[in-house]
Amino acid sequence: MFPSIGSKKDTRTVGRGFQSIFLIVFTLLMIASIEARLAYLQIVEGPKLRERAEANRYFTLNAN
């Protein structure tokens, strides 16, 4: 009827360890992929993007 002191409860424990590990690994993979993309944009594409930004910066001002 009632569980005695020190006995295990009948709770659902199936999948909890797997779910926690999956969420941790998934989160770390997402963070790693974002960091890899940022590093790629900075290191590989950086010079080309800097040139595009410099070319896009100039404008003419008409003084009438």
PQR file with spaces between the fields and no chain letter, atoms N, CA, C, O and H, PARSE charges and radii, in Angstrom:
ATOM       1  N    MET     1       0.808   -1.191    0.000 -0.4000 1.5000
ATOM       2  CA   MET     1       0.000    0.000    0.000 -0.0000 2.0000
ATOM       3  C    MET     1       0.857    1.263    0.000  0.5500 1.7000
ATOM       4  O    MET     1       1.036    1.900   -1.038 -0.5500 1.4000
ATOM       5  N    PHE     2       1.374    1.612    1.151 -0.4000 1.5000
ATOM       6  CA   PHE     2       2.228    2.786    1.249 -0.0000 2.0000
ATOM       7  C    PHE     2       3.684    2.347    1.216  0.5500 1.7000
ATOM       8  O    PHE     2       4.052    1.355    1.843 -0.5500 1.4000
ATOM       9  H    PHE     2       1.229    1.094    1.994  0.4000 1.0000
ATOM      10  N    PRO     3       4.509    3.084    0.485 -0.5600 1.5000
ATOM      11  CA   PRO     3       5.920    2.694    0.456  0.2800 2.0000
ATOM      12  C    PRO     3       6.572    2.922    1.815  0.5500 1.7000
ATOM      13  O    PRO     3       6.284    3.900    2.505 -0.5500 1.4000
ATOM      14  N    SER     4       7.421    2.036    2.168 -0.4000 1.5000
ATOM      15  CA   SER     4       8.123    2.188    3.441 -0.0000 2.0000
ATOM      16  C    SER     4       9.278    3.174    3.265  0.5500 1.7000
ATOM      17  O    SER     4       9.681    3.493    2.146 -0.5500 1.4000
ATOM      18  H    SER     4       7.655    1.242    1.608  0.4000 1.0000
ATOM      19  N    ILE     5       9.782    3.632    4.367 -0.4000 1.5000
ATOM      20  CA   ILE     5      10.871    4.612    4.338 -0.0000 2.0000
ATOM      21  C    ILE     5      12.103    3.965    3.710  0.5500 1.7000
ATOM      22  O    ILE     5      12.492    2.857    4.082 -0.5500 1.4000
ATOM      23  H    ILE     5       9.455    3.373    5.275  0.4000 1.0000
ATOM      24  N    GLY     6      12.704    4.658    2.765 -0.4000 1.5000
ATOM      25  CA   GLY     6      13.909    4.166    2.131 -0.0000 2.0000
ATOM      26  C    GLY     6      13.669    3.317    0.901  0.5500 1.7000
ATOM      27  O    GLY     6      14.629    2.947    0.225 -0.5500 1.4000
ATOM      28  H    GLY     6      12.388    5.557    2.463  0.4000 1.0000
ATOM      29  N    SER     7      12.437    2.997    0.587 -0.4000 1.5000
ATOM      30  CA   SER     7      12.179    2.197   -0.614 -0.0000 2.0000
ATOM      31  C    SER     7      12.056    3.117   -1.824  0.5500 1.7000
ATOM      32  O    SER     7      11.768    4.306   -1.691 -0.5500 1.4000
ATOM      33  H    SER     7      11.657    3.297    1.136  0.4000 1.0000
ATOM      34  N    LYS     8      12.276    2.553   -2.985 -0.4000 1.5000
ATOM      35  CA   LYS     8      12.203    3.338   -4.213 -0.0000 2.0000
ATOM      36  C    LYS     8      10.758    3.605   -4.590  0.5500 1.7000
ATOM      37  O    LYS     8       9.880    2.767   -4.389 -0.5500 1.4000
ATOM      38  H    LYS     8      12.510    1.587   -3.092  0.4000 1.0000
ATOM      39  N    LYS     9      10.531    4.783   -5.139 -0.4000 1.5000
ATOM      40  CA   LYS     9       9.201    5.130   -5.625 -0.0000 2.0000
ATOM      41  C    LYS     9       9.020    4.540   -7.016  0.5500 1.7000
ATOM      42  O    LYS     9       9.997    4.302   -7.727 -0.5500 1.4000
ATOM      43  H    LYS     9      11.245    5.464   -5.302  0.4000 1.0000
ATOM      44  N    ASP    10       7.807    4.312   -7.392 -0.4000 1.5000
ATOM      45  CA   ASP    10       7.500    3.831   -8.736 -0.0000 2.0000
ATOM      46  C    ASP    10       7.338    5.034   -9.657  0.5500 1.7000
ATOM      47  O    ASP    10       6.217    5.421   -9.989 -0.5500 1.4000
ATOM      48  H    ASP    10       7.013    4.506   -6.815  0.4000 1.0000
ATOM      49  N    THR    11       8.447    5.620  -10.066 -0.4000 1.5000
ATOM      50  CA   THR    11       8.397    6.768  -10.962 -0.0000 2.0000
ATOM      51  C    THR    11       8.984    6.376  -12.299  0.5500 1.7000
ATOM      52  O    THR    11       9.769    5.434  -12.408 -0.5500 1.4000
ATOM      53  H    THR    11       9.357    5.307   -9.797  0.4000 1.0000
ATOM      54  N    ARG    12       8.591    7.107  -13.296 -0.4000 1.5000
ATOM      55  CA   ARG    12       9.068    6.840  -14.654 -0.0000 2.0000
ATOM      56  C    ARG    12      10.483    7.378  -14.785  0.5500 1.7000
ATOM      57  O    ARG    12      10.718    8.571  -14.591 -0.5500 1.4000
ATOM      58  H    ARG    12       7.953    7.873  -13.208  0.4000 1.0000
ATOM      59  N    THR    13      11.412    6.517  -15.109 -0.4000 1.5000
ATOM      60  CA   THR    13      12.797    6.946  -15.311 -0.0000 2.0000
ATOM      61  C    THR    13      13.314    6.556  -16.681  0.5500 1.7000
ATOM      62  O    THR    13      14.468    6.837  -17.003 -0.5500 1.4000
ATOM      63  H    THR    13      11.222    5.548  -15.267  0.4000 1.0000
ATOM      64  N    VAL    14      12.497    5.920  -17.487 -0.4000 1.5000
ATOM      65  CA   VAL    14      12.947    5.474  -18.804 -0.0000 2.0000
ATOM      66  C    VAL    14      13.114    6.675  -19.715  0.5500 1.7000
ATOM      67  O    VAL    14      12.185    7.466  -19.879 -0.5500 1.4000
ATOM      68  H    VAL    14      11.560    5.691  -17.225  0.4000 1.0000
ATOM      69  N    GLY    15      14.283    6.818  -20.305 -0.4000 1.5000
ATOM      70  CA   GLY    15      14.514    7.869  -21.284 -0.0000 2.0000
ATOM      71  C    GLY    15      15.007    9.172  -20.717  0.5500 1.7000
ATOM      72  O    GLY    15      15.442   10.031  -21.485 -0.5500 1.4000
ATOM      73  H    GLY    15      15.038    6.175  -20.172  0.4000 1.0000
ATOM      74  N    ARG    16      14.965    9.368  -19.436 -0.4000 1.5000
ATOM      75  CA   ARG    16      15.377   10.659  -18.875 -0.0000 2.0000
ATOM      76  C    ARG    16      16.861   10.919  -19.096  0.5500 1.7000
ATOM      77  O    ARG    16      17.245   12.025  -19.478 -0.5500 1.4000
ATOM      78  H    ARG    16      14.612    8.671  -18.812  0.4000 1.0000
ATOM      79  N    GLY    17      17.692    9.922  -18.864 -0.4000 1.5000
ATOM      80  CA   GLY    17      19.119   10.102  -19.086 -0.0000 2.0000
ATOM      81  C    GLY    17      19.434   10.370  -20.543  0.5500 1.7000
ATOM      82  O    GLY    17      20.251   11.236  -20.856 -0.5500 1.4000
ATOM      83  H    GLY    17      17.381    9.024  -18.554  0.4000 1.0000
ATOM      84  N    PHE    18      18.794    9.634  -21.435 -0.4000 1.5000
ATOM      85  CA   PHE    18      19.000    9.819  -22.871 -0.0000 2.0000
ATOM      86  C    PHE    18      18.537   11.190  -23.321  0.5500 1.7000
ATOM      87  O    PHE    18      19.215   11.840  -24.116 -0.5500 1.4000
ATOM      88  H    PHE    18      18.130    8.931  -21.181  0.4000 1.0000
ATOM      89  N    GLN    19      17.393   11.639  -22.827 -0.4000 1.5000
ATOM      90  CA   GLN    19      16.866   12.937  -23.227 -0.0000 2.0000
ATOM      91  C    GLN    19      17.788   14.064  -22.776  0.5500 1.7000
ATOM      92  O    GLN    19      18.018   15.017  -23.520 -0.5500 1.4000
ATOM      93  H    GLN    19      16.842   11.111  -22.181  0.4000 1.0000
ATOM      94  N    SER    20      18.311   13.959  -21.568 -0.4000 1.5000
ATOM      95  CA   SER    20      19.213   14.994  -21.067 -0.0000 2.0000
ATOM      96  C    SER    20      20.492   15.048  -21.889  0.5500 1.7000
ATOM      97  O    SER    20      20.944   16.125  -22.277 -0.5500 1.4000
ATOM      98  H    SER    20      18.123   13.185  -20.963  0.4000 1.0000
ATOM      99  N    ILE    21      21.068   13.891  -22.149 -0.4000 1.5000
ATOM     100  CA   ILE    21      22.300   13.841  -22.941 -0.0000 2.0000
ATOM     101  C    ILE    21      22.050   14.350  -24.348  0.5500 1.7000
ATOM     102  O    ILE    21      22.871   15.087  -24.895 -0.5500 1.4000
ATOM     103  H    ILE    21      20.700   13.016  -21.833  0.4000 1.0000
ATOM     104  N    PHE    22      20.925   13.965  -24.941 -0.4000 1.5000
ATOM     105  CA   PHE    22      20.587   14.422  -26.298 -0.0000 2.0000
ATOM     106  C    PHE    22      20.468   15.942  -26.336  0.5500 1.7000
ATOM     107  O    PHE    22      21.002   16.576  -27.246 -0.5500 1.4000
ATOM     108  H    PHE    22      20.258   13.367  -24.497  0.4000 1.0000
ATOM     109  N    LEU    23      19.777   16.534  -25.368 -0.4000 1.5000
ATOM     110  CA   LEU    23      19.609   17.988  -25.369 -0.0000 2.0000
ATOM     111  C    LEU    23      20.942   18.709  -25.176  0.5500 1.7000
ATOM     112  O    LEU    23      21.185   19.742  -25.800 -0.5500 1.4000
ATOM     113  H    LEU    23      19.343   16.019  -24.629  0.4000 1.0000
ATOM     114  N    ILE    24      21.791   18.180  -24.328 -0.4000 1.5000
ATOM     115  CA   ILE    24      23.105   18.798  -24.112 -0.0000 2.0000
ATOM     116  C    ILE    24      23.941   18.717  -25.383  0.5500 1.7000
ATOM     117  O    ILE    24      24.535   19.709  -25.805 -0.5500 1.4000
ATOM     118  H    ILE    24      21.594   17.341  -23.821  0.4000 1.0000
ATOM     119  N    VAL    25      23.988   17.530  -25.995 -0.4000 1.5000
ATOM     120  CA   VAL    25      24.779   17.348  -27.222 -0.0000 2.0000
ATOM     121  C    VAL    25      24.208   18.208  -28.345  0.5500 1.7000
ATOM     122  O    VAL    25      24.965   18.834  -29.087 -0.5500 1.4000
ATOM     123  H    VAL    25      23.505   16.724  -25.652  0.4000 1.0000
ATOM     124  N    PHE    26      22.882   18.248  -28.479 -0.4000 1.5000
ATOM     125  CA   PHE    26      22.246   19.050  -29.524 -0.0000 2.0000
ATOM     126  C    PHE    26      22.575   20.532  -29.335  0.5500 1.7000
ATOM     127  O    PHE    26      22.897   21.222  -30.302 -0.5500 1.4000
ATOM     128  H    PHE    26      22.267   17.740  -27.877  0.4000 1.0000
ATOM     129  N    THR    27      22.496   21.018  -28.113 -0.4000 1.5000
ATOM     130  CA   THR    27      22.802   22.422  -27.837 -0.0000 2.0000
ATOM     131  C    THR    27      24.260   22.737  -28.149  0.5500 1.7000
ATOM     132  O    THR    27      24.562   23.767  -28.753 -0.5500 1.4000
ATOM     133  H    THR    27      22.234   20.457  -27.327  0.4000 1.0000
ATOM     134  N    LEU    28      25.163   21.850  -27.738 -0.4000 1.5000
ATOM     135  CA   LEU    28      26.583   22.072  -28.027 -0.0000 2.0000
ATOM     136  C    LEU    28      26.863   22.058  -29.528  0.5500 1.7000
ATOM     137  O    LEU    28      27.672   22.848  -30.015 -0.5500 1.4000
ATOM     138  H    LEU    28      24.918   21.014  -27.248  0.4000 1.0000
ATOM     139  N    LEU    29      26.204   21.170  -30.259 -0.4000 1.5000
ATOM     140  CA   LEU    29      26.390   21.139  -31.717 -0.0000 2.0000
ATOM     141  C    LEU    29      25.864   22.407  -32.382  0.5500 1.7000
ATOM     142  O    LEU    29      26.482   22.916  -33.318 -0.5500 1.4000
ATOM     143  H    LEU    29      25.547   20.528  -29.864  0.4000 1.0000
ATOM     144  N    MET    30      24.745   22.916  -31.915 -0.4000 1.5000
ATOM     145  CA   MET    30      24.198   24.154  -32.480 -0.0000 2.0000
ATOM     146  C    MET    30      25.141   25.334  -32.203  0.5500 1.7000
ATOM     147  O    MET    30      25.401   26.149  -33.088 -0.5500 1.4000
ATOM     148  H    MET    30      24.243   22.503  -31.154  0.4000 1.0000
ATOM     149  N    ILE    31      25.643   25.416  -30.983 -0.4000 1.5000
ATOM     150  CA   ILE    31      26.577   26.495  -30.643 -0.0000 2.0000
ATOM     151  C    ILE    31      27.858   26.374  -31.465  0.5500 1.7000
ATOM     152  O    ILE    31      28.380   27.378  -31.952 -0.5500 1.4000
ATOM     153  H    ILE    31      25.432   24.754  -30.264  0.4000 1.0000
ATOM     154  N    ALA    32      28.368   25.148  -31.623 -0.4000 1.5000
ATOM     155  CA   ALA    32      29.586   24.933  -32.398 -0.0000 2.0000
ATOM     156  C    ALA    32      29.370   25.307  -33.862  0.5500 1.7000
ATOM     157  O    ALA    32      30.260   25.871  -34.498 -0.5500 1.4000
ATOM     158  H    ALA    32      27.944   24.333  -31.227  0.4000 1.0000
ATOM     159  N    SER    33      28.183   24.993  -34.402 -0.4000 1.5000
ATOM     160  CA   SER    33      27.934   25.326  -35.808 -0.0000 2.0000
ATOM     161  C    SER    33      27.830   26.836  -36.009  0.5500 1.7000
ATOM     162  O    SER    33      28.300   27.359  -37.019 -0.5500 1.4000
ATOM     163  H    SER    33      27.460   24.534  -33.886  0.4000 1.0000
ATOM     164  N    ILE    34      27.231   27.524  -35.074 -0.4000 1.5000
ATOM     165  CA   ILE    34      27.151   28.989  -35.168 -0.0000 2.0000
ATOM     166  C    ILE    34      28.546   29.597  -35.063  0.5500 1.7000
ATOM     167  O    ILE    34      28.885   30.511  -35.815 -0.5500 1.4000
ATOM     168  H    ILE    34      26.849   27.098  -34.253  0.4000 1.0000
ATOM     169  N    GLU    35      29.352   29.096  -34.135 -0.4000 1.5000
ATOM     170  CA   GLU    35      30.717   29.606  -33.995 -0.0000 2.0000
ATOM     171  C    GLU    35      31.548   29.315  -35.234  0.5500 1.7000
ATOM     172  O    GLU    35      32.364   30.145  -35.636 -0.5500 1.4000
ATOM     173  H    GLU    35      29.077   28.353  -33.524  0.4000 1.0000
ATOM     174  N    ALA    36      31.357   28.151  -35.847 -0.4000 1.5000
ATOM     175  CA   ALA    36      32.095   27.817  -37.065 -0.0000 2.0000
ATOM     176  C    ALA    36      31.699   28.753  -38.202  0.5500 1.7000
ATOM     177  O    ALA    36      32.553   29.189  -38.974 -0.5500 1.4000
ATOM     178  H    ALA    36      30.694   27.477  -35.520  0.4000 1.0000
ATOM     179  N    ARG    37      30.422   29.060  -38.307 -0.4000 1.5000
ATOM     180  CA   ARG    37      29.958   29.968  -39.356 -0.0000 2.0000
ATOM     181  C    ARG    37      30.522   31.375  -39.140  0.5500 1.7000
ATOM     182  O    ARG    37      30.953   32.027  -40.090 -0.5500 1.4000
ATOM     183  H    ARG    37      29.729   28.705  -37.680  0.4000 1.0000
ATOM     184  N    LEU    38      30.517   31.835  -37.897 -0.4000 1.5000
ATOM     185  CA   LEU    38      31.079   33.156  -37.609 -0.0000 2.0000
ATOM     186  C    LEU    38      32.571   33.207  -37.918  0.5500 1.7000
ATOM     187  O    LEU    38      33.062   34.194  -38.466 -0.5500 1.4000
ATOM     188  H    LEU    38      30.167   31.305  -37.124  0.4000 1.0000
ATOM     189  N    ALA    39      33.293   32.142  -37.567 -0.4000 1.5000
ATOM     190  CA   ALA    39      34.725   32.098  -37.866 -0.0000 2.0000
ATOM     191  C    ALA    39      34.952   32.091  -39.373  0.5500 1.7000
ATOM     192  O    ALA    39      35.868   32.753  -39.861 -0.5500 1.4000
ATOM     193  H    ALA    39      32.895   31.340  -37.121  0.4000 1.0000
ATOM     194  N    TYR    40      34.140   31.359  -40.110 -0.4000 1.5000
ATOM     195  CA   TYR    40      34.260   31.320  -41.570 -0.0000 2.0000
ATOM     196  C    TYR    40      34.032   32.715  -42.163  0.5500 1.7000
ATOM     197  O    TYR    40      34.785   33.159  -43.030 -0.5500 1.4000
ATOM     198  H    TYR    40      33.395   30.821  -39.714  0.4000 1.0000
ATOM     199  N    LEU    41      32.998   33.393  -41.691 -0.4000 1.5000
ATOM     200  CA   LEU    41      32.715   34.726  -42.221 -0.0000 2.0000
ATOM     201  C    LEU    41      33.831   35.707  -41.882  0.5500 1.7000
ATOM     202  O    LEU    41      34.162   36.565  -42.700 -0.5500 1.4000
ATOM     203  H    LEU    41      32.387   33.033  -40.986  0.4000 1.0000
ATOM     204  N    GLN    42      34.413   35.596  -40.702 -0.4000 1.5000
ATOM     205  CA   GLN    42      35.469   36.513  -40.298 -0.0000 2.0000
ATOM     206  C    GLN    42      36.783   36.221  -41.009  0.5500 1.7000
ATOM     207  O    GLN    42      37.438   37.138  -41.503 -0.5500 1.4000
ATOM     208  H    GLN    42      34.144   34.898  -40.038  0.4000 1.0000
ATOM     209  N    ILE    43      37.169   34.957  -41.062 -0.4000 1.5000
ATOM     210  CA   ILE    43      38.503   34.594  -41.553 -0.0000 2.0000
ATOM     211  C    ILE    43      38.537   34.439  -43.065  0.5500 1.7000
ATOM     212  O    ILE    43      39.403   35.007  -43.729 -0.5500 1.4000
ATOM     213  H    ILE    43      36.636   34.212  -40.660  0.4000 1.0000
ATOM     214  N    VAL    44      37.599   33.672  -43.614 -0.4000 1.5000
ATOM     215  CA   VAL    44      37.642   33.362  -45.041 -0.0000 2.0000
ATOM     216  C    VAL    44      37.004   34.478  -45.867  0.5500 1.7000
ATOM     217  O    VAL    44      37.588   34.949  -46.844 -0.5500 1.4000
ATOM     218  H    VAL    44      36.895   33.210  -43.074  0.4000 1.0000
ATOM     219  N    GLU    45      35.821   34.891  -45.476 -0.4000 1.5000
ATOM     220  CA   GLU    45      35.093   35.888  -46.264 -0.0000 2.0000
ATOM     221  C    GLU    45      35.361   37.318  -45.800  0.5500 1.7000
ATOM     222  O    GLU    45      34.879   38.261  -46.427 -0.5500 1.4000
ATOM     223  H    GLU    45      35.346   34.509  -44.683  0.4000 1.0000
ATOM     224  N    GLY    46      36.106   37.500  -44.733 -0.4000 1.5000
ATOM     225  CA   GLY    46      36.323   38.824  -44.153 -0.0000 2.0000
ATOM     226  C    GLY    46      36.860   39.868  -45.110  0.5500 1.7000
ATOM     227  O    GLY    46      36.281   40.949  -45.220 -0.5500 1.4000
ATOM     228  H    GLY    46      36.498   36.734  -44.224  0.4000 1.0000
ATOM     229  N    PRO    47      37.968   39.576  -45.817 -0.5600 1.5000
ATOM     230  CA   PRO    47      38.501   40.600  -46.726  0.2800 2.0000
ATOM     231  C    PRO    47      37.522   41.004  -47.836  0.5500 1.7000
ATOM     232  O    PRO    47      37.406   42.186  -48.160 -0.5500 1.4000
ATOM     233  N    LYS    48      36.831   40.042  -48.408 -0.4000 1.5000
ATOM     234  CA   LYS    48      35.869   40.353  -49.466 -0.0000 2.0000
ATOM     235  C    LYS    48      34.702   41.176  -48.921  0.5500 1.7000
ATOM     236  O    LYS    48      34.254   42.124  -49.566 -0.5500 1.4000
ATOM     237  H    LYS    48      36.926   39.081  -48.145  0.4000 1.0000
ATOM     238  N    LEU    49      34.220   40.821  -47.754 -0.4000 1.5000
ATOM     239  CA   LEU    49      33.101   41.557  -47.159 -0.0000 2.0000
ATOM     240  C    LEU    49      33.536   42.962  -46.736  0.5500 1.7000
ATOM     241  O    LEU    49      32.745   43.903  -46.795 -0.5500 1.4000
ATOM     242  H    LEU    49      34.585   40.051  -47.230  0.4000 1.0000
ATOM     243  N    ARG    50      34.794   43.102  -46.311 -0.4000 1.5000
ATOM     244  CA   ARG    50      35.296   44.437  -45.952 -0.0000 2.0000
ATOM     245  C    ARG    50      35.324   45.333  -47.186  0.5500 1.7000
ATOM     246  O    ARG    50      34.933   46.498  -47.110 -0.5500 1.4000
ATOM     247  H    ARG    50      35.437   42.337  -46.264  0.4000 1.0000
ATOM     248  N    GLU    51      35.781   44.806  -48.321 -0.4000 1.5000
ATOM     249  CA   GLU    51      35.802   45.590  -49.564 -0.0000 2.0000
ATOM     250  C    GLU    51      34.394   45.998  -49.971  0.5500 1.7000
ATOM     251  O    GLU    51      34.170   47.136  -50.384 -0.5500 1.4000
ATOM     252  H    GLU    51      36.098   43.860  -48.383  0.4000 1.0000
ATOM     253  N    ARG    52      33.455   45.082  -49.858 -0.4000 1.5000
ATOM     254  CA   ARG    52      32.068   45.414  -50.203 -0.0000 2.0000
ATOM     255  C    ARG    52      31.518   46.494  -49.292  0.5500 1.7000
ATOM     256  O    ARG    52      30.783   47.373  -49.743 -0.5500 1.4000
ATOM     257  H    ARG    52      33.637   44.158  -49.522  0.4000 1.0000
ATOM     258  N    ALA    53      31.870   46.436  -48.006 -0.4000 1.5000
ATOM     259  CA   ALA    53      31.383   47.446  -47.066 -0.0000 2.0000
ATOM     260  C    ALA    53      31.994   48.810  -47.373  0.5500 1.7000
ATOM     261  O    ALA    53      31.308   49.830  -47.307 -0.5500 1.4000
ATOM     262  H    ALA    53      32.467   45.722  -47.641  0.4000 1.0000
ATOM     263  N    GLU    54      33.283   48.828  -47.709 -0.4000 1.5000
ATOM     264  CA   GLU    54      33.932   50.093  -48.057 -0.0000 2.0000
ATOM     265  C    GLU    54      33.326   50.689  -49.318  0.5500 1.7000
ATOM     266  O    GLU    54      33.110   51.898  -49.389 -0.5500 1.4000
ATOM     267  H    GLU    54      33.841   48.000  -47.763  0.4000 1.0000
ATOM     268  N    ALA    55      33.051   49.853  -50.314 -0.4000 1.5000
ATOM     269  CA   ALA    55      32.458   50.345  -51.564 -0.0000 2.0000
ATOM     270  C    ALA    55      31.033   50.826  -51.341  0.5500 1.7000
ATOM     271  O    ALA    55      30.564   51.713  -52.054 -0.5500 1.4000
ATOM     272  H    ALA    55      33.227   48.871  -50.257  0.4000 1.0000
ATOM     273  N    ASN    56      30.356   50.270  -50.388 -0.4000 1.5000
ATOM     274  CA   ASN    56      28.967   50.620  -50.127 -0.0000 2.0000
ATOM     275  C    ASN    56      28.855   51.880  -49.268  0.5500 1.7000
ATOM     276  O    ASN    56      27.773   52.453  -49.145 -0.5500 1.4000
ATOM     277  H    ASN    56      30.737   49.550  -49.808  0.4000 1.0000
ATOM     278  N    ARG    57      29.938   52.299  -48.692 -0.4000 1.5000
ATOM     279  CA   ARG    57      29.919   53.397  -47.744 -0.0000 2.0000
ATOM     280  C    ARG    57      29.868   54.761  -48.425  0.5500 1.7000
ATOM     281  O    ARG    57      29.308   55.708  -47.874 -0.5500 1.4000
ATOM     282  H    ARG    57      30.818   51.833  -48.792  0.4000 1.0000
ATOM     283  N    TYR    58      30.443   54.867  -49.606 -0.4000 1.5000
ATOM     284  CA   TYR    58      30.575   56.174  -50.248 -0.0000 2.0000
ATOM     285  C    TYR    58      29.266   56.618  -50.886  0.5500 1.7000
ATOM     286  O    TYR    58      28.550   55.817  -51.488 -0.5500 1.4000
ATOM     287  H    TYR    58      30.898   54.098  -50.054  0.4000 1.0000
ATOM     288  N    PHE    59      28.967   57.899  -50.745 -0.4000 1.5000
ATOM     289  CA   PHE    59      27.792   58.474  -51.391 -0.0000 2.0000
ATOM     290  C    PHE    59      28.103   59.918  -51.753  0.5500 1.7000
ATOM     291  O    PHE    59      29.037   60.521  -51.226 -0.5500 1.4000
ATOM     292  H    PHE    59      29.548   58.549  -50.255  0.4000 1.0000
ATOM     293  N    THR    60      27.310   60.453  -52.651 -0.4000 1.5000
ATOM     294  CA   THR    60      27.523   61.840  -53.057 -0.0000 2.0000
ATOM     295  C    THR    60      26.468   62.720  -52.428  0.5500 1.7000
ATOM     296  O    THR    60      25.319   62.317  -52.250 -0.5500 1.4000
ATOM     297  H    THR    60      26.551   59.963  -53.079  0.4000 1.0000
ATOM     298  N    LEU    61      26.869   63.899  -52.105 -0.4000 1.5000
ATOM     299  CA   LEU    61      25.969   64.859  -51.501 -0.0000 2.0000
ATOM     300  C    LEU    61      25.852   66.052  -52.448  0.5500 1.7000
ATOM     301  O    LEU    61      26.833   66.751  -52.703 -0.5500 1.4000
ATOM     302  H    LEU    61      27.803   64.226  -52.250  0.4000 1.0000
ATOM     303  N    ASN    62      24.678   66.271  -52.953 -0.4000 1.5000
ATOM     304  CA   ASN    62      24.453   67.376  -53.899 -0.0000 2.0000
ATOM     305  C    ASN    62      24.188   68.647  -53.118  0.5500 1.7000
ATOM     306  O    ASN    62      23.245   68.731  -52.332 -0.5500 1.4000
ATOM     307  H    ASN    62      23.881   65.703  -52.747  0.4000 1.0000
ATOM     308  N    ALA    63      25.035   69.630  -53.348 -0.4000 1.5000
ATOM     309  CA   ALA    63      24.845   70.932  -52.696 -0.0000 2.0000
ATOM     310  C    ALA    63      24.279   71.893  -53.731  0.5500 1.7000
ATOM     311  O    ALA    63      25.012   72.389  -54.586 -0.5500 1.4000
ATOM     312  H    ALA    63      25.801   69.562  -53.986  0.4000 1.0000
ATOM     313  N    ASN    64      23.008   72.153  -53.660 -0.4000 1.5000
ATOM     314  CA   ASN    64      22.358   73.060  -54.622 -0.0000 2.0000
ATOM     315  C    ASN    64      22.136   74.405  -54.029  0.5500 1.7000
ATOM     316  O    ASN    64      21.602   75.292  -54.695 -0.5500 1.4000
ATOM     317  H    ASN    64      22.412   71.750  -52.965  0.4000 1.0000
